[in-house]
Structures are given as structure tokens and as C-alpha cells.
């Protein structure tokens, strides 16, 4: 009977994660890790309720969504210990997630971020002349299965740290009904400056910043966290060669996204 419960739990878990993967593009290896955990828990529950199969089935079915929710929350809030292996000329990813666009912003273009089809004009980047056009823009989408803490892509000084609360726009405005809350950083070293823009969900407006203007930070230092639906845009000078492609999964601190040529 325990084997029946085990198989039933794995089938339910597989269906559930297949659907989640379709929605969130979660990493495939998480599916295998979580199914091992589900198998162990199902086996324990089956052993406990082996004499009461109906109760065991009910407990298993009720426990699966709870286990999935707890697993997502643990991944969401965790602070992974990762070693920065990039050299001085390389830029690391500021976030975990999937590359959704790589744009070249020309001289007459605005700094525009696109999240879920909605446009936001990153006007605060024009307040500093350190992010010069033309430049590169890399968009990173974060799912609930990604770490939501963000790091500095380079060594440098935080010369700009600006919080923009989400605001409501008229239906007639080009930016759409809602402009998402965001936090914009400009980080400068002796050779160049980069921009990092954290963008929260339009329904959940919460971004925590860990650094202040004027502070020195190292490549890979955590600079903040976005609560729930999130995206991070990275702005780089054209002197960098982009090392990632659209659709690629990247990891904060670990993945190298660009290298100076």
C-alpha cells in the first residue's frame, strides 16, 4: 500500500510541477530535487497511515500543495553562498532569472524597461550623466523559483540610489495604466559606470535596498531584494561584449553576463 501512495504522490507532483514549469519556466533540476523530497515525505506518511489508506490518500493530496508552497518560499527567501569567479574585466549577473531581452539603446532613445508588456521610462537614469548612450540594456526576469536578492555586478561606489514608488496613470497615457515600483542604482568604478534597476510587481510594491549612496561595494555584494514578481534591468557601456543570450538562465554573483573588450 505504501508503494501505491508513493506512486500517487509522484504522479501528482509531476503534474503539478509540469504546470508550474509551463507558467514560470522553472529550472528543470528543481523538478527532480523536489520529487525526491516528495517521495521521501510520501513514504513516511504512507508508513504512518498504512492501516488507514483513505486517511493516507487525503493527507497526501492535502500535503502536496503545502509542500510546494513551502518549497517555493524557501527558494524565494534564501541567500545562497556563491563564490564570485569573474575577473576584473567581467560583469556578473545582478539577479537570478532568464534573459528576456538584450537591447542597444541609441543616442536618441529613452531608457525604457518592459515588464509583462508594460513600459516604464527609467527617467532617473538621466539624472546622472554616468550612464552614457549608446549603451546596452539586459532584462532579467525572475520567477518564484529564483533567488530574489540582487547583487552588484561590479566593484565600485554607489553614486545613485533612487526609489520610485508605483504610480497610477491615465488610460490615455503611453506607459499603460500602472507603472511598477522600482529602485535604480548607478555604480561607478575608475573606468565606467553601470545601472541596475529593480522592478517589482505592479500588485505587490515592495523593494528592500541594502546600500546607500556613497557606499563602496564589491562585485557580488547583495544590494537589495524585490518581494515577489520581479525583474532586473542592467545597463552597460558599449565597451562590453555581451556574453549571454535571450532565453538563457543566469545566476546572481555566478553568471558572467559581459566582458570589457
C-alpha positions as CSV (number, residue, x, y, z in Angstrom):
1,X,0.0,0.0,0.0
2,X,2.9,2.3,0.7
3,X,4.1,1.9,-2.8
4,X,0.7,3.0,-4.1
5,X,0.8,6.1,-2.0
6,X,4.4,6.8,-3.2
7,X,3.5,6.4,-6.9
8,X,0.3,8.5,-6.5
9,X,2.3,11.3,-4.8
10,X,5.0,11.3,-7.5
11,X,2.3,11.4,-10.3
12,X,0.6,14.4,-8.6
13,X,3.9,16.1,-8.0
14,X,5.0,15.6,-11.6
15,X,1.7,17.0,-13.0
16,X,1.9,20.0,-10.6
17,X,5.5,20.9,-11.5
18,X,4.9,20.4,-15.2
19,X,2.2,23.0,-15.0
20,X,4.5,25.3,-12.9
21,X,7.3,24.9,-15.4
22,X,5.0,25.9,-18.2
23,X,3.9,29.0,-16.3
24,X,7.2,30.1,-14.6
25,X,9.9,28.4,-16.8
26,X,11.4,27.0,-13.6
27,X,14.7,25.2,-13.8
28,X,14.3,21.5,-14.7
29,X,16.7,20.3,-12.0
30,X,14.3,21.7,-9.3
31,X,11.7,19.3,-10.5
32,X,14.0,16.3,-9.8
33,X,15.1,17.7,-6.4
34,X,11.5,18.3,-5.3
35,X,10.3,14.9,-6.5
36,X,12.9,13.2,-4.3
37,X,11.6,15.2,-1.3
38,X,8.0,14.4,-2.2
39,X,8.9,10.7,-2.5
40,X,10.5,10.7,1.0
41,X,7.6,12.5,2.6
42,X,5.0,10.3,0.9
43,X,6.8,7.2,2.1
44,X,6.8,8.5,5.7
45,X,3.2,9.4,5.5
46,X,2.3,6.0,3.9
47,X,4.2,4.2,6.7
48,X,2.4,6.2,9.4
49,X,-1.1,5.7,7.9
50,X,-0.6,2.3,6.3
51,X,-3.6,0.9,8.3
52,X,-5.8,3.8,7.2
53,X,-5.4,4.1,3.4
54,X,-8.2,6.6,2.9
55,X,-6.8,8.9,5.5
56,X,-3.4,8.5,3.9
57,X,-4.7,9.4,0.5
58,X,-6.4,12.6,1.9
59,X,-3.3,13.6,3.8
60,X,-1.1,13.1,0.8
61,X,-3.3,15.1,-1.5
62,X,-3.5,17.9,1.1
63,X,0.2,17.9,1.8
64,X,1.4,18.3,-1.8
65,X,0.3,21.9,-2.3
66,X,1.6,22.8,1.1
67,X,4.9,21.2,0.3
68,X,5.1,23.1,-3.0
69,X,4.3,26.4,-1.3
70,X,6.9,25.9,1.4
71,X,9.5,24.9,-1.2
72,X,8.8,28.0,-3.3
73,X,9.1,30.2,-0.2
74,X,12.4,28.7,0.8
75,X,13.9,29.2,-2.6
76,X,12.4,32.7,-2.8
77,X,13.9,34.0,0.5
78,X,17.2,32.0,0.6
79,X,20.6,33.7,0.5
80,X,22.9,31.3,-1.5
81,X,26.6,31.2,-0.7
82,X,28.2,31.6,-4.1
83,X,31.8,32.5,-4.9
84,X,32.5,35.2,-7.4
85,X,34.8,33.8,-10.1
86,X,34.7,36.7,-12.6
87,X,37.9,38.7,-13.2
88,X,38.2,42.4,-13.1
89,X,37.1,43.0,-16.7
90,X,33.9,40.9,-16.4
91,X,30.4,41.8,-15.2
92,X,28.4,39.3,-13.2
93,X,24.6,38.9,-13.3
94,X,22.8,41.1,-10.7
95,X,20.0,38.6,-10.5
96,X,18.8,35.0,-10.9
97,X,16.5,34.6,-13.8
98,X,16.0,34.3,-17.5
99,X,17.4,36.8,-20.0
100,X,14.3,38.2,-21.7
101,X,15.9,40.9,-23.9
102,X,19.2,42.4,-24.9
103,X,18.8,45.9,-26.3
104,X,21.1,48.5,-27.7
105,X,19.9,51.9,-26.6
106,X,20.9,54.5,-29.2
107,X,21.6,58.2,-28.7
108,X,18.1,59.4,-29.2
109,X,16.3,56.5,-27.4
110,X,14.8,56.7,-23.9
111,X,15.7,54.4,-21.1
112,X,12.7,52.1,-21.4
113,X,12.1,48.9,-19.4
114,X,9.5,46.3,-20.5
115,X,7.8,44.1,-17.9
116,X,4.9,41.9,-18.8
117,X,4.2,44.0,-21.9
118,X,4.1,47.3,-19.8
119,X,6.6,50.1,-20.4
120,X,8.4,52.1,-17.8
121,X,10.5,55.1,-18.6
122,X,13.6,54.9,-16.4
123,X,13.8,58.7,-16.2
124,X,16.0,58.7,-13.1
125,X,19.0,57.4,-15.2
126,X,19.0,60.8,-17.0
127,X,19.7,62.5,-13.6
128,X,23.2,61.2,-13.7
129,X,25.4,61.6,-16.8
130,X,27.4,58.5,-15.8
131,X,25.2,56.1,-17.9
132,X,26.0,57.4,-21.3
133,X,24.2,56.5,-24.5
134,X,24.6,54.5,-26.6
135,X,24.6,51.6,-24.2
136,X,23.5,48.0,-23.6
137,X,20.3,47.0,-21.7
138,X,19.9,43.4,-20.4
139,X,16.5,42.4,-19.0
140,X,16.4,39.5,-16.4
141,X,13.0,38.0,-15.5
142,X,12.8,36.3,-12.1
143,X,10.2,33.6,-11.3
144,X,9.1,32.4,-7.9
145,X,11.7,29.7,-8.1
146,X,14.6,32.1,-8.4
147,X,16.5,33.8,-5.6
148,X,15.1,37.3,-5.3
149,X,18.1,39.0,-3.7
150,X,20.2,41.1,-6.1
151,X,23.8,41.8,-6.2
152,X,26.3,44.4,-7.5
153,X,27.6,43.4,-11.0
154,X,30.9,45.3,-10.5
155,X,33.2,46.7,-7.8
156,X,32.6,50.4,-7.3
157,X,30.8,53.2,-5.5
158,X,27.0,53.7,-5.4
159,X,26.7,57.2,-6.8
160,X,22.9,56.9,-7.2
161,X,20.2,55.1,-5.3
162,X,16.7,56.2,-6.1
163,X,13.4,54.6,-5.1
164,X,10.4,55.2,-7.4
165,X,7.0,54.2,-6.0
166,X,4.5,52.6,-8.3
167,X,2.0,55.2,-9.6
168,X,-1.3,55.1,-11.5
169,X,-1.5,56.6,-14.9
170,X,-4.4,57.7,-17.1
171,X,-5.7,55.1,-19.6
172,X,-4.7,57.6,-22.3
173,X,-1.0,57.6,-21.3
174,X,1.5,55.6,-23.3
175,X,3.1,54.0,-20.2
176,X,-0.1,51.9,-19.5
177,X,-2.3,52.0,-16.5
178,X,0.3,51.2,-13.9
179,X,4.0,52.0,-13.6
180,X,5.7,49.4,-11.4
181,X,7.6,50.3,-8.3
182,X,11.4,50.2,-8.9
183,X,14.7,51.0,-7.3
184,X,17.5,52.3,-9.5
185,X,21.3,52.2,-8.7
186,X,24.2,53.6,-10.6
187,X,27.5,52.0,-9.6
188,X,30.8,53.6,-10.7
189,X,34.4,52.5,-10.7
190,X,37.5,54.2,-12.1
191,X,36.7,53.1,-15.7
192,X,33.0,53.1,-16.2
193,X,29.5,53.1,-14.6
194,X,26.6,50.6,-14.8
195,X,22.9,50.9,-14.0
196,X,20.9,48.3,-12.1
197,X,17.1,48.7,-12.0
198,X,15.0,46.5,-9.7
199,X,11.3,46.3,-10.8
200,X,8.6,44.9,-8.5
201,X,5.2,43.5,-9.4
202,X,2.6,46.2,-10.1
203,X,0.4,44.4,-7.5
204,X,3.0,44.0,-4.8
205,X,5.1,47.1,-4.2
206,X,8.0,46.2,-2.0
207,X,11.7,46.6,-2.7
208,X,14.3,46.5,0.1
209,X,17.6,48.3,-0.5
210,X,20.7,47.4,1.5
211,X,23.1,50.1,0.3
212,X,23.3,53.9,0.4
213,X,24.7,56.5,-2.0
214,X,28.4,57.0,-1.5
215,X,28.9,53.5,-0.2
216,X,31.7,51.2,-1.6
217,X,30.6,47.8,-2.7
218,X,32.3,44.7,-4.1
219,X,31.2,42.6,-7.1
220,X,28.7,40.2,-5.8
221,X,27.7,42.1,-2.7
222,X,23.9,42.0,-2.1
223,X,22.3,45.4,-2.8
224,X,18.7,44.6,-2.2
225,X,15.7,42.3,-2.6
226,X,12.4,42.5,-4.6
227,X,9.4,41.0,-2.9
228,X,7.6,38.7,-5.3
229,X,7.0,39.3,-9.1
230,X,10.3,40.8,-10.2
231,X,12.6,41.9,-13.0
232,X,16.1,43.4,-13.0
233,X,17.5,45.5,-15.9
234,X,21.2,46.0,-16.3
235,X,22.6,49.0,-18.3
236,X,26.2,48.7,-19.5
237,X,28.6,50.8,-21.7
238,X,29.1,49.6,-25.3
239,X,32.7,48.8,-24.4
240,X,31.4,45.4,-23.2
241,X,30.9,42.3,-25.2
242,X,27.6,40.6,-24.1
243,X,28.3,37.0,-23.0
244,X,24.6,35.8,-22.6
245,X,21.8,35.1,-25.0
246,X,18.0,35.6,-24.8
247,X,16.3,32.8,-23.0
248,X,19.5,31.8,-21.0
249,X,19.1,31.2,-17.3
250,X,21.6,33.2,-15.2
251,X,22.5,33.4,-11.5
252,X,23.4,36.3,-9.3
253,X,27.2,36.5,-8.5
254,X,27.9,33.4,-10.5
255,X,27.0,34.0,-14.2
256,X,29.2,36.3,-16.3
257,X,27.0,38.5,-18.5
258,X,29.5,40.8,-20.1
259,X,33.2,41.4,-20.6
260,X,35.2,44.5,-21.5
261,X,36.9,44.3,-24.9
